[in-house]
Amino acid sequence: MKSMRLILSTWLSAVTVAALPLVTAAGTSTVTVQQGTLEGIASEHREFRGIPYGAPPVGNLRFAPPKAASKWAGTRDASKFGASCPQAGGFGGGGSTDEDCLTLNVYTPLTGRDLPVMVWIHGGGLTTGSSESYDLSQIVKKGNVVAVSLNYRLGYFGFLATPSLAKEGKGRSGNYGLQDQQLALKWVKENIAHFGGDPRNVTIFGESAGGRSVCGHLLSPESKDLFHKAIIQSGPCLSSILTPDESYRLANDFAKRAGCDSHKADEQLSCLRSKSVKTLIKAQGSANIISSRNSPRFNADGKTLPRFHNAVYEPKIVNKVPVLKGANQFEGKFLAFIMYDIRKKTLTEELYKAELETKFGADKADAVFSRYHPAKYSTRTEALAAVYGDSSYSCPTYRDIQQLAEQNVPVYAYEFREPNPPSIFPMSLGPTHATELTFVFQSSSGKVPAGRLTPEQLTLSDTMISYWVNFARSSDPNSDSLPKWQPYNIRSQNYFSLSTDSSGLKHFNTFNEDHMCDFWLELKKKTTINTAGYKK
């Protein structure tokens, strides 16, 4: 499980309008924000990297809401990315033990005012990832937008919830990573006009845990007026939210592993704040929100996130902004194949059944095994991949889309179905988790550079960038030069297929059959459900 998590880490207002960034020398550009003057880099576009938006969350600010960053004197170098937030490292990516990580990056065109703003929230299971891994330059140049990426606290640094923290925070507990994002969005609201962006037109978008974070902002009253549109890529909403009791149980287990097994809550919290970053990272272990129930998640504390009643079926959208939301056709292949085939580990029938019992409980595993019997698939890994993809991504995404529409939220639904997207793995896994990122960002760097796209795929990528940017600009992804994308309608049940061979509107009946969503819905109805969708 440790190596699996390490592999996952790689995928992974009122504003005074000042002058736009000024080119001061070859390859540099300056801009002044509320904290001071920044000197970034300039070429075909401008980049301002490693801008602190939050004070270092150390000492008593560890496991606490973030505080705004201080002002600085003189001109600050903004040519280098800030440190990644604490996380384990490995498989092509370095770890980090630096808690001074609350920074963001701003990408701008060379000219322009009142441009749409797109704020990217990275994925990584809420335990890994960094803004540095995503190059936003192409979406800026092709879309003529201002783009922002940010770091936020991860793992238990960002999502530890305990009764002591709830007492200390007057009800707020956990969700510090989400609060980091909110503080970054406040920084954007107050400063983005200095970069040519329009603070009245901000779209938040993210993939995987980043998409789940976007969902959190739709639900959080504390995110009100910080954004105006939302794009959610492969990010089911409610599977990332725990009840306080569940969060407290996970926190207590974590504290024991960290050597803070005290029955006195205040002593336990003090102990955790005194531990080294390395100790806490080791204690966190391999928990991740895809396959494990023992992973830190958002906490329904009643403050940052509302407490839910029957939340699996009736989440209340607080911030009703237009949404573009979807998933990839074979989401689960990524996880199943790195757990077994890529590690050259054989998935026996006994192991397959054990995986189902771990995820769904013994009383539901038999029903899942029967519906996803290995004999129906080319391999048992394919069967497990279908289970993970359908249960954790495709069907929850479909239900999210229905719930958004039922609450009168405009929503554009999609499924990414490109048959053979580039992959970091030696075999093709098809449109699995995160494969759409190369098409959305079309970066020349990274694990899967855009140079590996075929001419037809490059056209699809340009189309997707246009849809994303059009939506950010006007709440509507369409333009005269693109195939018409109708918003989701409960009566017509339409979604948009994104692929080189069959792009266009489809009916969710086909989607439902492909992913067996009726089965998963019935399975949940037969179980007493809590906020996270786990069996009680």
TORSEDO-378307 format. One record per residue (C-alpha): x, y, z; residue in one letter. Coordinates in steps of 0.05 Angstrom, whole numbers, padded with zeros to 5 digits, always signed. Example, Ala and Ser with C-alpha at 12.3 -4.5 7.8 and 13.67 -1.06 7.14 Angstrom:
BEGIN
+00246-00090+00156a/+00273-00021+00143s/
end
This chain:
BEGIN
+00000+00000+00000m/+00058+00048+00013k/+00085+00042-00057s/+00015+00050-00084m/+00007+00116-00047r/+00074+00140-00072l/+00054+00124-00143i/-00011+00162-00132l/+00029+00223-00113s/+00055+00231-00184t/-00014+00235-00217w/-00032+00257-00199l/-00292+00842-00088s/-00270+00905-00074a/-00203+00913-00107v/-00162+00974-00125t/-00141+00963-00197v/-00067+00978-00203a/-00022+00975-00264a/-00015+00908-00298l/+00051+00870-00290p/+00109+00911-00316l/+00165+00882-00357v/+00227+00910-00323t/+00283+00870-00357a/+00291+00814-00406a/+00255+00754-00378g/+00227+00788-00315t/+00163+00823-00296s/+00141+00860-00233t/+00074+00870-00200v/+00054+00900-00133t/+00002+00866-00089v/-00023+00882-00019q/+00037+00847+00014q/+00091+00880-00029g/+00125+00877-00097t/+00138+00812-00135l/+00187+00799-00191e/+00166+00740-00235g/+00188+00713-00302i/+00164+00732-00371a/+00168+00700-00440s/+00105+00687-00481e/+00066+00696-00417h/+00082+00715-00345r/+00090+00672-00284e/+00094+00693-00211f/+00112+00633-00169r/+00115+00616-00095g/+00074+00675-00070i/+00058+00665+00004p/-00016+00672+00019y/-00014+00641+00088g/+00032+00646+00148a/+00074+00583+00162p/+00026+00535+00198p/+00075+00515+00252v/+00073+00514+00328g/+00003+00529+00351n/-00018+00541+00279l/-00006+00467+00264r/-00077+00437+00262f/-00108+00506+00263a/-00143+00552+00213p/-00091+00589+00170p/-00070+00661+00181k/-00056+00710+00125a/+00017+00718+00104a/+00055+00779+00127s/+00078+00836+00083k/+00150+00838+00059w/+00200+00894+00047a/+00231+00907-00021g/+00220+00863-00082t/+00207+00789-00071r/+00235+00738-00120d/+00175+00702-00152a/+00214+00659-00201s/+00213+00595-00160k/+00157+00550-00136f/+00144+00545-00062g/+00156+00481-00022a/+00106+00424-00027s/+00066+00413+00036c/+00090+00355+00080p/+00082+00287+00048q/+00120+00223+00034a/+00162+00219-00029g/+00181+00167-00080g/+00171+00141-00151f/+00195+00201-00189g/+00173+00253-00138g/+00207+00282-00077g/+00174+00284-00010g/+00171+00345+00035s/+00178+00361+00109t/+00170+00436+00100d/+00108+00462+00135e/+00120+00532+00107d/+00083+00513+00044c/+00021+00558+00037l/+00040+00590-00029t/+00006+00601-00096l/+00027+00615-00168n/-00003+00663-00218v/+00001+00655-00293y/-00020+00713-00337t/-00022+00732-00411p/+00025+00788-00432l/-00032+00838-00435t/-00105+00844-00416g/-00152+00869-00362r/-00214+00839-00329d/-00196+00770-00355l/-00231+00707-00328p/-00194+00675-00271v/-00185+00600-00264m/-00159+00573-00198v/-00132+00502-00201w/-00134+00456-00139i/-00088+00396-00147h/-00106+00324-00133g/-00069+00269-00096g/-00118+00235-00049g/-00115+00294+00001l/-00047+00264+00022t/+00001+00280-00035t/+00011+00329-00092g/+00036+00399-00107s/+00017+00459-00150s/+00086+00455-00182e/+00066+00392-00218s/+00016+00428-00263y/+00037+00475-00318d/-00020+00524-00331l/+00015+00563-00385s/-00021+00533-00445q/-00091+00543-00417i/-00070+00616-00404v/-00042+00628-00474k/-00096+00590-00512k/-00154+00615-00469g/-00131+00686-00453n/-00146+00676-00379v/-00109+00687-00314v/-00095+00622-00278a/-00075+00607-00207v/-00050+00543-00174s/-00040+00533-00100l/-00012+00488-00046n/-00054+00468+00014y/-00041+00425+00076r/-00047+00350+00064l/-00060+00287+00104g/-00069+00297+00178y/-00033+00363+00175f/-00093+00388+00136g/-00150+00345+00161f/-00138+00324+00233l/-00204+00330+00272a/-00209+00319+00348t/-00255+00341+00404p/-00198+00385+00431s/-00191+00420+00364l/-00266+00430+00361a/-00264+00462+00430k/-00204+00504+00411e/-00236+00525+00345g/-00305+00540+00373k/-00335+00482+00335g/-00286+00481+00277r/-00245+00418+00272s/-00206+00389+00214g/-00216+00419+00144n/-00153+00460+00151y/-00132+00442+00080g/-00200+00466+00055l/-00192+00530+00097q/-00124+00540+00065d/-00158+00539-00003q/-00209+00589+00022q/-00154+00636+00046l/-00120+00629-00022a/-00186+00647-00056l/-00192+00708-00011k/-00122+00728-00033w/-00144+00720-00105v/-00205+00763-00093k/-00162+00819-00062e/-00103+00816-00110n/-00118+00785-00177i/-00137+00851-00210a/-00064+00871-00205h/-00049+00813-00253f/-00104+00831-00302g/-00156+00784-00274g/-00228+00798-00257d/-00243+00782-00184p/-00317+00781-00202r/-00307+00722-00249n/-00269+00667-00214v/-00275+00593-00232t/-00247+00540-00186i/-00228+00474-00218f/-00194+00411-00196g/-00185+00337-00208e/-00191+00277-00161s/-00180+00304-00090a/-00178+00373-00123g/-00247+00360-00152g/-00271+00335-00084r/-00245+00400-00055s/-00286+00439-00106v/-00346+00400-00082c/-00328+00421-00011g/-00331+00494-00032h/-00400+00484-00062l/-00423+00458+00006l/-00385+00506+00052s/-00418+00570+00075p/-00348+00598+00088e/-00334+00595+00013s/-00391+00642-00004k/-00374+00696-00055d/-00303+00669-00065l/-00318+00638-00133f/-00370+00642-00188h/-00365+00576-00227k/-00338+00507-00212a/-00307+00451-00254i/-00302+00382-00222i/-00260+00329-00256q/-00265+00258-00227s/-00284+00285-00158g/-00345+00252-00126p/-00370+00298-00071c/-00394+00261-00010l/-00346+00202-00006s/-00294+00252+00020s/-00335+00276+00080i/-00337+00242+00148l/-00380+00253+00209t/-00344+00281+00269p/-00346+00214+00305d/-00312+00180+00245e/-00261+00236+00241s/-00246+00231+00315y/-00236+00155+00310r/-00186+00162+00254l/-00150+00218+00291a/-00144+00176+00354n/-00115+00118+00315d/-00066+00166+00281f/-00046+00195+00349a/-00030+00125+00375k/+00014+00110+00315r/+00050+00177+00326a/+00065+00160+00399g/+00013+00206+00429c/-00032+00154+00461d/-00059+00198+00517s/-00128+00191+00546h/-00128+00266+00560k/-00148+00302+00496a/-00109+00366+00510d/-00046+00327+00524e/-00054+00287+00461q/-00061+00350+00419l/+00000+00382+00451s/+00039+00318+00438c/+00020+00318+00364l/+00040+00391+00357r/+00108+00374+00387s/+00124+00316+00340k/+00170+00322+00281s/+00142+00325+00211v/+00176+00259+00194k/+00143+00224+00253t/+00074+00248+00232l/+00084+00229+00159i/+00106+00159+00181k/+00046+00153+00228a/-00001+00171+00172q/+00023+00111+00132g/-00010+00092+00067s/-00080+00117+00078a/-00114+00144+00016n/-00185+00164-00001i/-00193+00116-00060i/-00186+00048-00029s/-00181+00059+00046s/-00231+00077+00099r/-00174+00099+00144n/-00155+00163+00109s/-00163+00234+00134p/-00220+00270+00098r/-00264+00330+00105f/-00301+00334+00171n/-00375+00354+00174a/-00362+00398+00234d/-00423+00442+00226g/-00380+00503+00213k/-00334+00499+00153t/-00378+00442+00126l/-00450+00433+00148p/-00472+00372+00187r/-00512+00326+00142f/-00575+00286+00149h/-00578+00227+00101n/-00522+00262+00064a/-00510+00207+00013v/-00575+00225-00021y/-00591+00296-00001e/-00530+00342+00003p/-00550+00415+00006k/-00513+00459-00044i/-00498+00524-00008v/-00462+00561-00064n/-00506+00551-00125k/-00459+00570-00182v/-00457+00538-00251p/-00420+00471-00251v/-00383+00430-00304l/-00373+00360-00277k/-00353+00291-00302g/-00309+00231-00297a/-00267+00184-00341n/-00294+00120-00371q/-00247+00071-00336f/-00229+00108-00272e/-00212+00046-00232g/-00160+00016-00278k/-00106+00062-00252f/-00114+00039-00180l/-00126-00035-00194a/-00068-00043-00242f/-00017-00007-00199i/-00038-00049-00140m/-00028-00114-00177y/-00006-00119-00250d/+00047-00064-00250i/+00076-00091-00184r/+00074-00161-00215k/+00029-00184-00159k/-00023-00237-00176t/-00095-00220-00159l/-00123-00288-00139t/-00197-00301-00129e/-00185-00301-00054e/-00150-00234-00057l/-00205-00206-00101y/-00258-00227-00050k/-00215-00197+00006a/-00211-00131-00031e/-00287-00129-00037l/-00296-00145+00036e/-00247-00091+00056t/-00283-00039+00015k/-00356-00058+00024f/-00359-00104+00085g/-00370-00179+00086a/-00446-00174+00080d/-00443-00135+00015k/-00381-00167-00016a/-00419-00228-00042d/-00469-00185-00081a/-00412-00145-00112v/-00373-00209-00128f/-00434-00238-00163s/-00447-00175-00204r/-00373-00166-00221y/-00355-00239-00226h/-00284-00248-00253p/-00310-00295-00307a/-00344-00235-00340k/-00276-00200-00350y/-00211-00216-00385s/-00174-00216-00318t/-00191-00208-00244r/-00154-00142-00245t/-00203-00117-00298e/-00260-00138-00253a/-00231-00101-00193l/-00218-00040-00237a/-00291-00040-00257a/-00313-00045-00184v/-00269+00013-00163y/-00287+00057-00222g/-00362+00045-00220d/-00371+00048-00145s/-00323+00104-00127s/-00325+00150-00188y/-00375+00139-00245s/-00439+00126-00207c/-00426+00176-00151p/-00411+00228-00205t/-00477+00212-00240y/-00514+00219-00174r/-00479+00285-00159d/-00501+00312-00227i/-00573+00292-00213q/-00571+00325-00144q/-00543+00389-00172l/-00598+00393-00224a/-00651+00376-00172e/-00628+00436-00132q/-00632+00481-00193n/-00557+00486-00203v/-00539+00492-00277p/-00493+00434-00294v/-00457+00409-00356y/-00441+00335-00351a/-00386+00297-00388y/-00350+00231-00392e/-00279+00229-00419f/-00277+00168-00465r/-00214+00177-00508e/-00196+00104-00525p/-00120+00108-00522n/-00095+00169-00484p/-00020+00173-00469p/+00000+00138-00405s/+00060+00137-00358i/+00053+00061-00354f/+00082+00009-00402p/+00012-00014-00421m/-00048+00027-00443s/-00102+00032-00390l/-00150+00072-00433g/-00187+00133-00405p/-00170+00118-00333t/-00161+00165-00274h/-00124+00230-00289a/-00113+00216-00364t/-00155+00276-00383e/-00104+00323-00350l/-00057+00321-00411t/-00116+00343-00453f/-00138+00399-00406v/-00068+00429-00396f/-00032+00408-00459q/+00034+00419-00424s/+00100+00405-00457s/+00128+00383-00390s/+00107+00331-00339g/+00101+00256-00340k/+00056+00256-00402v/+00076+00315-00446p/+00028+00340-00499a/+00079+00319-00552g/+00054+00248-00544r/-00016+00267-00567l/-00034+00246-00638t/-00060+00301-00685p/-00131+00278-00672e/-00119+00279-00597q/-00088+00348-00602l/-00152+00372-00635t/-00193+00340-00578l/-00147+00375-00528s/-00158+00443-00561d/-00233+00430-00560t/-00232+00412-00486m/-00191+00474-00469i/-00241+00516-00508s/-00299+00485-00470y/-00266+00495-00402w/-00246+00567-00417v/-00312+00586-00448n/-00347+00560-00386f/-00300+00600-00342a/-00314+00662-00383r/-00390+00659-00390s/-00418+00598-00352s/-00430+00565-00420d/-00377+00519-00452p/-00405+00530-00522n/-00383+00573-00580s/-00402+00575-00654d/-00341+00534-00673s/-00353+00476-00625l/-00402+00417-00624p/-00463+00438-00583k/-00460+00417-00510w/-00529+00420-00478q/-00533+00428-00402p/-00556+00367-00363y/-00632+00362-00358n/-00668+00314-00313i/-00718+00297-00368r/-00669+00289-00425s/-00614+00258-00382q/-00557+00281-00427n/-00482+00282-00419y/-00426+00299-00467f/-00378+00246-00490s/-00307+00271-00500l/-00265+00229-00548s/-00234+00230-00617t/-00282+00179-00645d/-00350+00194-00613s/-00353+00263-00583s/-00423+00290-00574g/-00485+00286-00531l/-00504+00218-00503k/-00560+00192-00459h/-00546+00172-00387f/-00584+00106-00399n/-00522+00081-00434t/-00477+00108-00380f/-00520+00076-00327n/-00517+00008-00361e/-00442+00013-00373d/-00427+00027-00299h/-00486-00011-00267m/-00507+00050-00227c/-00576+00021-00209d/-00540-00036-00174f/-00496+00011-00133w/-00555+00054-00114l/-00595-00006-00090e/-00534-00032-00052l/-00530+00034-00014k/-00604+00035+00001k/-00598-00032+00035k/-00545-00005+00082t/-00551+00044+00139t/-00510+00101+00112i/-00468+00154+00147n/-00439+00216+00115t/-00381+00181+00081a/-00424+00126+00053g/-00395+00072+00098y/-00434+00017+00130k/-00450+00030+00203k/
end
